[in-house]
Amino acid sequence: MSVSSISAIVHSTDHDAAVHRYELLFGTAPTREFAIPGRSLTVTVFPGISIISGPPDALAPIQALRATVFVDSVPDTEAQLVRMGWVTEGSLGSGMSLLARDPDGTLAEFVENTPAG
C-alpha cells in the first residue's frame, strides 16, 4: 500500500453554506465536486478537506467517517489493512473505494488514485 495523500472529512446538511465557509477559509474555489452514485451525497474537494453533504438520512451511515486516504491499489490496501487488524465495511461508491475501521473504531475511506488524463 502506498499512500499519496489524505483528506479530512467534513459532514454538512447545508452544501452551499459549507462550501462558502471553506471557500472563505482557503481563499479559493473547490478543486472538484461530484455526486456519489446511488446515494444522495455530494463530495466537494478542497486541498486537504472533503465536504460530504446531503440530507441527514444519507449522512447517517457515514457519520463516523473521518478521512479519505488516497492509495495506489484498493485490493492491495484491503489485504494489508486486514492483516493489520482493520475491519472492512464495503464501499462508499465504486469498486475504487473501500471503507475500513481501525482497531480503535476510526472509519476511513481508501480510494484508488486514477491516472490523470
N, C-alpha and C positions, 0 to 999 in steps of 0.2 A: 504494500500500500504506500503510495506516495501522495502526500497532501500538498496541494498547490496554494490553497487559501481557505480562510474560514470567514463566515459572515454571521454575525449575531442576528437573532430573530426578534422582531417587534411585532406583536399582535395588535390589530386595531379593528374595531367595528365601524370606524369612520375613515374610509380610504382617503378622501380628499383632505381632511384635516391632518391626518398623519403624514401624508406626502408633503403638504405645505410646511408642516413643522420641520421636517428633515431637509427640505429644500432651503429653508432659512438657516438651519444649523450648518449645513455643508456649503451653502452658497452656490449650489448647482442643482440642475435637474437630475432626476434618476437616470441611471445608465441603461436600465432595461425594465420593462414591465410586461407581465404575461399572466394569463389565467391558467389555473391548474385544471386540466381536463377531468371531467367527472365530479368536480367539487365546485362549490360556489365561493371560490377563493381567488384572490388576485395577489401576485407577488410583485412588489416594486423594489428594485435593487438600487442601492446607493453603495459607495465604497465602504465595505465592512459591515453594512446593515442591510437586512432584507425585511421589508414590511410585508406581513401576510395579513390581508384584510378581507373581511367578509362578515356575514351575519353571525351572531353568537352560536347558532347551532352548527354552522360549518367550521367555526374556530374551535369548538369544544373538544373534538377528538385530538387536536394538536396543541392544546393549551400548554402542555409541558415541553413543547419543542423549544430548544434554547439556541441551536446553531445549525447552520448548513456548512458541511465540510466538503470541499471540492477535491476529488481524488482522481487518480489515473484509471482505475478499474473498479467498478462496483463489485463484480464477482470475487476478485482478489481481496478487496477490502472486507467483504462479508466473511470470507473464510478466516481472515486474520482476526476480525472482531470476535467471532465465535470462539476461536482459540483463546482469546484474551478474556472470555467470560461475559461478553456483551450478549444481549438478547435481541434478536431481530424482530421487527413488528410490521413488516410489509413495506409498502411504498407510498410516497406522497403523490405520485403522479404516474410516472412511466417506469419502465424497467431500468432506467438510468438513475433511479432514486432508491435509497434504502433507508428506512427508519430503524434505528437501533438504540437500545438503552444500555448505559454502562452499569456496572455492578452497584453504583450508588443511586441508580434510578434516573440519571440525567438522560433526556431524549435528544438525539441529534439526527439530522438527515445527512446522508452521504450521497453526493451527486457526482456522476462521472463527467469529467470535463469533455466537451466536444471540441474537435478541431475548429479553429476559426476558418471561415471561408465563405 
